[in-house]
């Protein structure tokens, strides 16, 4: 809890949250706003968007081919981890990597000093740029081929992706050249560098935790993490253990570890697994819900149905829960408009979770 800056404390910036509590998964949803708000209660959506616009923090592709908010200083490390995952995926595509790199060169010439959406790039590229990739390009499709080339450019630190709306959950992506003043130098030992960062956010942790998070094999994870030692954090003499924390799906308190058992006290607590079935919370590998934490344990789960919050409590409701839920509901409505796990989190996907909680 203390490594995760929970309960929240005063005087912490957005960039410091991501540096000290860990890179925050971002998939076009609103989870990052809520994860940061849990650690800086006074934060607004605009505060987070401004930190991204100033490039104090960057949204980059990284481990497990997942987009994360990372501190500016971690750009080289994050991109190196992302390149490794992307290389594995590109080998499975029908298009040769050299052809994608050739297309990337053309994309960079088009972008120059401007910003372009994918549609604008498609129209601005020289005629037949994508069709010139031959049958392989046709099999992959124009949109997918262009997307693959842009992902490769992102992983190499040559282009940066933002949104036209200036929000993390914006629907229209923009691409621009990578800023020259942001260092992308990779670390000499990628796995060891990732392990050091991971332990600073997640310790105590196990090899399996790190292997899953980094997207590497257990043997490589053990070699990287084994020799490392992490200092204990200073625990304040007084802790607000009764504080109610409303955390989003994939918050780092749970997302950096495999298994919920250390956080569960109620033997009857049930959550939904990724297949939509009810399972004991103590047996779940991950929490596929937003979380209610109080007394340093998982006390319930919650969802936003598009209009209001619905919650399921494990055992006796903690004091002040109704007020905390009402405050979060207001924040979502006024600051975010909605709360989405992913860019396209709607319809039956969300309804299944909401129905389970109800």
C-alpha positions as CSV (number, residue, x, y, z in Angstrom):
1,X,0.0,0.0,0.0
2,X,2.8,2.4,0.9
3,X,4.7,1.8,-2.3
4,X,1.4,2.5,-4.2
5,X,1.1,5.9,-2.5
6,X,-2.1,4.6,-0.8
7,X,-3.9,6.0,1.1
8,X,-3.2,9.3,-0.8
9,X,-1.0,12.0,0.5
10,X,-0.5,15.7,-0.3
11,X,2.1,17.3,-2.5
12,X,2.4,14.6,-5.2
13,X,2.4,15.4,-8.9
14,X,1.0,13.3,-11.7
15,X,4.5,12.5,-12.9
16,X,5.6,11.5,-9.4
17,X,2.6,9.1,-9.1
18,X,3.6,7.3,-12.3
19,X,7.3,7.3,-11.3
20,X,6.8,6.0,-7.7
21,X,3.6,3.8,-8.1
22,X,4.3,2.4,-11.5
23,X,3.5,2.8,-15.2
24,X,-0.3,3.0,-15.6
25,X,-1.9,0.8,-18.3
26,X,-3.9,2.9,-20.8
27,X,-6.0,1.4,-23.6
28,X,-8.1,4.3,-24.6
29,X,-10.2,4.1,-21.4
30,X,-10.6,6.3,-18.4
31,X,-8.8,4.1,-15.8
32,X,-5.6,6.2,-15.7
33,X,-7.6,9.2,-14.5
34,X,-9.1,7.3,-11.6
35,X,-5.8,5.6,-10.7
36,X,-4.2,9.0,-10.4
37,X,-7.2,10.5,-8.6
38,X,-7.0,7.7,-6.0
39,X,-3.5,9.0,-5.1
40,X,-4.2,12.7,-5.7
41,X,-7.9,13.2,-4.6
42,X,-7.9,16.9,-5.8
43,X,-6.9,16.0,-9.3
44,X,-9.0,16.9,-12.3
45,X,-9.1,15.4,-15.8
46,X,-7.6,18.5,-17.2
47,X,-4.6,18.2,-14.7
48,X,-3.8,14.8,-16.1
49,X,-4.3,15.9,-19.7
50,X,-2.0,18.9,-19.2
51,X,0.7,16.6,-17.7
52,X,0.5,14.6,-20.9
53,X,0.4,17.7,-23.1
54,X,3.6,19.0,-21.4
55,X,5.2,15.6,-21.9
56,X,5.9,15.2,-18.2
57,X,4.4,11.8,-18.8
58,X,4.1,9.9,-22.1
59,X,1.7,7.3,-23.4
60,X,3.9,4.7,-25.0
61,X,3.6,1.1,-26.2
62,X,5.6,-1.1,-23.9
63,X,5.5,-4.6,-22.2
64,X,3.0,-7.1,-23.5
65,X,2.2,-4.8,-26.4
66,X,0.3,-2.6,-24.0
67,X,0.1,1.2,-23.9
68,X,1.2,2.7,-20.6
69,X,1.6,6.2,-19.1
70,X,5.3,6.4,-18.2
71,X,7.5,9.1,-16.8
72,X,9.5,11.0,-19.4
73,X,12.7,9.6,-18.0
74,X,11.5,6.0,-18.7
75,X,10.9,6.5,-22.4
76,X,13.9,4.5,-23.6
77,X,13.2,1.7,-21.2
78,X,9.5,1.5,-22.1
79,X,10.1,1.6,-25.8
80,X,12.8,-1.1,-25.6
81,X,10.4,-3.4,-23.8
82,X,7.7,-2.6,-26.4
83,X,10.0,-3.3,-29.4
84,X,10.7,-6.8,-28.1
85,X,7.0,-7.7,-27.9
86,X,6.3,-6.0,-31.3
87,X,9.1,-7.9,-33.0
88,X,7.4,-11.2,-32.0
89,X,4.1,-10.0,-33.4
90,X,5.5,-8.7,-36.6
91,X,7.1,-12.1,-37.4
92,X,3.6,-13.5,-37.6
93,X,2.4,-11.0,-40.2
94,X,2.5,-11.8,-43.9
95,X,4.3,-8.5,-44.6
96,X,8.1,-8.5,-44.5
97,X,9.6,-6.1,-41.8
98,X,11.8,-4.5,-44.4
99,X,8.7,-3.5,-46.4
100,X,7.1,-2.0,-43.3
101,X,10.3,-0.1,-42.6
102,X,10.2,1.2,-46.2
103,X,6.6,2.3,-45.7
104,X,7.7,3.9,-42.4
105,X,10.2,6.1,-44.3
106,X,7.5,7.4,-46.5
107,X,5.3,8.1,-43.5
108,X,8.0,10.2,-41.9
109,X,8.4,12.2,-45.0
110,X,4.7,12.9,-45.1
111,X,4.4,13.8,-41.4
112,X,7.4,16.2,-41.5
113,X,6.6,18.8,-38.8
114,X,2.9,18.2,-38.9
115,X,0.3,16.0,-37.2
116,X,-1.8,13.5,-39.1
117,X,-4.6,11.0,-38.5
118,X,-4.4,7.6,-40.0
119,X,-7.0,8.6,-42.7
120,X,-5.0,11.7,-43.5
121,X,-1.8,9.7,-43.8
122,X,-3.5,7.2,-46.1
123,X,-4.6,10.0,-48.4
124,X,-1.2,11.9,-48.2
125,X,1.1,8.9,-48.9
126,X,2.3,8.5,-52.5
127,X,-0.1,6.5,-54.7
128,X,0.1,2.7,-54.2
129,X,2.5,3.0,-51.3
130,X,0.7,0.3,-49.5
131,X,-0.3,-1.7,-52.6
132,X,3.4,-1.8,-53.5
133,X,3.9,-4.3,-50.7
134,X,2.3,-6.8,-53.1
135,X,0.1,-9.8,-52.2
136,X,1.3,-9.8,-48.6
137,X,0.1,-6.2,-48.2
138,X,-3.2,-7.0,-49.8
139,X,-3.7,-10.0,-47.5
140,X,-3.1,-7.9,-44.4
141,X,-5.2,-5.0,-45.7
142,X,-4.5,-1.3,-46.2
143,X,-5.6,-0.2,-42.7
144,X,-3.8,-3.0,-40.9
145,X,-0.6,-2.5,-42.9
146,X,-0.5,1.2,-42.1
147,X,-1.2,0.5,-38.5
148,X,1.6,-2.0,-38.3
149,X,4.0,0.5,-39.9
150,X,3.0,3.2,-37.4
151,X,3.4,0.8,-34.5
152,X,6.9,0.1,-35.7
153,X,7.7,3.8,-35.9
154,X,6.3,4.3,-32.4
155,X,8.4,1.5,-30.9
156,X,11.5,2.9,-32.5
157,X,10.9,6.4,-31.0
158,X,10.4,8.0,-34.4
159,X,6.7,9.0,-34.1
160,X,4.5,9.8,-31.1
161,X,0.8,9.1,-30.9
162,X,-1.6,11.6,-29.3
163,X,-5.3,12.2,-29.6
164,X,-7.1,14.9,-31.4
165,X,-9.4,15.5,-28.4
166,X,-6.4,15.9,-26.0
167,X,-7.7,13.2,-23.8
168,X,-6.4,9.7,-22.9
169,X,-9.8,8.3,-24.0
170,X,-9.9,10.3,-27.2
171,X,-11.1,8.3,-30.2
172,X,-9.1,10.1,-33.0
173,X,-5.4,9.4,-32.9
174,X,-2.8,11.8,-34.2
175,X,0.8,11.0,-35.2
176,X,3.7,13.4,-35.1
177,X,7.5,13.1,-35.1
178,X,9.2,12.1,-31.9
179,X,10.4,15.2,-30.0
180,X,14.2,15.6,-30.3
181,X,14.7,16.4,-26.6
182,X,13.2,13.2,-25.2
183,X,15.9,10.5,-24.9
184,X,15.1,7.0,-26.2
185,X,18.4,5.3,-25.3
186,X,17.7,1.7,-24.3
187,X,19.2,0.3,-21.1
188,X,22.2,-2.1,-21.5
189,X,20.3,-4.9,-19.7
190,X,16.6,-4.6,-20.5
191,X,15.2,-7.3,-18.1
192,X,17.3,-6.1,-15.2
193,X,16.2,-2.5,-15.7
194,X,12.6,-3.5,-15.9
195,X,13.0,-5.7,-12.7
196,X,14.4,-2.8,-10.8
197,X,11.5,-0.5,-11.7
198,X,9.0,-3.3,-11.1
199,X,10.2,-4.0,-7.6
200,X,10.3,-0.3,-6.6
201,X,6.5,-0.3,-7.3
202,X,5.4,-3.8,-6.4
203,X,7.7,-5.4,-3.7
204,X,7.1,-7.7,-2.0
205,X,6.6,-9.6,-5.3
206,X,7.4,-13.0,-6.7
207,X,9.1,-14.1,-9.9
208,X,5.8,-15.0,-11.5
209,X,4.4,-11.5,-10.9
210,X,7.4,-10.0,-12.7
211,X,7.4,-12.5,-15.5
212,X,3.7,-11.9,-16.3
213,X,4.0,-8.1,-16.1
214,X,7.1,-8.0,-18.3
215,X,5.8,-10.6,-20.7
216,X,8.9,-12.7,-20.5
217,X,9.6,-16.3,-19.5
218,X,10.0,-17.4,-15.8
219,X,13.7,-18.3,-16.3
220,X,14.6,-14.9,-17.7
221,X,12.5,-13.2,-15.0
222,X,14.3,-15.2,-12.3
223,X,17.7,-14.3,-13.6
224,X,16.8,-10.6,-13.8
225,X,15.1,-10.3,-10.4
226,X,17.0,-12.8,-8.4
227,X,20.1,-10.8,-7.4
228,X,18.2,-7.6,-6.7
229,X,17.5,-6.2,-3.3
230,X,14.9,-3.6,-2.4
231,X,14.9,-1.4,0.6
232,X,11.8,-1.4,2.8
233,X,9.7,1.7,2.6
234,X,9.1,3.8,5.6
235,X,5.6,3.2,7.0
236,X,4.0,6.2,8.7
237,X,3.2,5.7,12.4
238,X,-0.4,6.6,11.7
239,X,-2.1,5.2,8.7
240,X,-5.6,6.0,7.5
241,X,-6.5,2.3,7.3
242,X,-10.2,3.1,7.3
243,X,-9.9,5.2,4.2
244,X,-12.1,4.1,1.4
245,X,-10.3,3.8,-1.9
246,X,-12.2,3.4,-5.2
247,X,-9.8,2.0,-7.7
248,X,-10.2,1.3,-11.4
249,X,-9.8,-1.9,-13.3
250,X,-6.0,-2.8,-13.7
251,X,-5.0,-0.4,-10.9
252,X,-1.4,-1.2,-10.0
253,X,-2.3,-2.2,-6.4
254,X,-3.7,-5.4,-8.0
255,X,-2.4,-5.3,-11.5
256,X,1.3,-5.8,-10.6
257,X,0.6,-9.1,-8.9
258,X,-1.0,-12.4,-9.9
259,X,-3.6,-13.5,-7.4
260,X,-6.0,-11.6,-5.1
261,X,-5.6,-13.8,-2.0
262,X,-3.5,-11.5,0.0
263,X,-6.1,-8.8,-0.3
264,X,-9.2,-10.9,0.5
265,X,-10.6,-11.4,4.0
266,X,-14.2,-12.4,3.3
267,X,-14.4,-16.1,2.5
268,X,-17.7,-15.6,0.6
269,X,-16.4,-12.9,-1.6
270,X,-17.0,-13.6,-5.3
271,X,-15.8,-11.8,-8.4
272,X,-16.3,-12.4,-12.1
273,X,-13.5,-14.1,-14.1
274,X,-12.6,-13.2,-17.6
275,X,-15.1,-15.7,-19.0
276,X,-18.0,-14.1,-17.1
277,X,-18.3,-16.8,-14.4
278,X,-18.5,-16.2,-10.6
279,X,-15.4,-17.5,-8.8
280,X,-14.1,-17.0,-5.2
281,X,-12.1,-13.8,-5.0
282,X,-9.3,-15.6,-3.2
283,X,-8.8,-17.8,-6.3
284,X,-8.9,-15.1,-8.9
285,X,-5.6,-14.4,-10.8
286,X,-6.7,-10.8,-11.5
287,X,-9.5,-8.5,-10.6
288,X,-11.7,-7.9,-13.7
289,X,-13.7,-5.1,-11.9
290,X,-13.2,-1.7,-10.4
291,X,-12.3,-2.2,-6.7
292,X,-13.4,-1.0,-3.3
293,X,-10.6,-1.1,-0.8
294,X,-10.9,-0.3,2.9
295,X,-8.8,-1.4,5.9
296,X,-6.1,-2.4,3.4
297,X,-8.2,-5.2,2.0
298,X,-10.6,-5.8,-0.9
299,X,-14.1,-4.9,0.4
300,X,-16.1,-4.9,-2.8
301,X,-16.3,-4.2,-6.5
302,X,-18.1,-1.5,-8.5
303,X,-19.1,-0.7,-12.0
304,X,-20.5,2.4,-13.9
305,X,-23.5,1.5,-16.0
306,X,-23.3,4.7,-18.1
307,X,-25.5,6.7,-15.7
308,X,-24.7,5.6,-12.1
309,X,-22.4,3.4,-10.0
310,X,-23.5,0.0,-8.9
311,X,-21.6,-1.7,-6.1
312,X,-21.2,-5.2,-4.5
313,X,-19.9,-5.2,-0.9
314,X,-18.1,-8.1,0.7
315,X,-19.4,-8.3,4.3
316,X,-20.4,-5.2,6.3
317,X,-20.2,-2.0,4.3
318,X,-17.3,0.3,5.5
319,X,-18.3,3.6,7.1
320,X,-18.5,6.4,4.6
321,X,-19.0,4.2,1.6
322,X,-22.2,5.9,0.3
323,X,-20.5,9.3,0.3
324,X,-17.4,7.9,-1.5
325,X,-19.5,6.3,-4.2
326,X,-21.5,9.5,-4.6
327,X,-18.4,11.6,-5.0
328,X,-16.9,9.2,-7.5
329,X,-20.2,9.2,-9.5
330,X,-20.1,13.0,-9.6
331,X,-16.5,13.0,-10.8
332,X,-17.2,10.5,-13.6
333,X,-20.2,12.4,-14.8
334,X,-18.7,15.9,-14.6
335,X,-15.1,15.2,-15.5
336,X,-15.1,12.1,-17.7
337,X,-18.7,11.7,-19.0
338,X,-18.3,7.9,-18.7
339,X,-15.9,5.3,-17.3
340,X,-14.6,2.8,-19.8
341,X,-12.1,0.0,-19.3
342,X,-11.0,0.2,-22.9
343,X,-11.8,2.5,-25.9
344,X,-14.7,0.3,-26.9
345,X,-16.0,-0.8,-23.5
346,X,-19.7,-0.7,-24.0
347,X,-22.7,-2.8,-24.9
348,X,-22.7,-6.5,-23.8
349,X,-19.1,-6.3,-22.6
350,X,-19.9,-3.8,-19.9
351,X,-23.5,-5.1,-19.3
352,X,-22.2,-8.5,-18.2
353,X,-20.0,-6.9,-15.5
354,X,-22.8,-4.6,-14.4
355,X,-25.3,-7.4,-14.2
356,X,-22.9,-9.5,-12.1
357,X,-22.4,-6.7,-9.6
358,X,-26.2,-6.1,-9.4
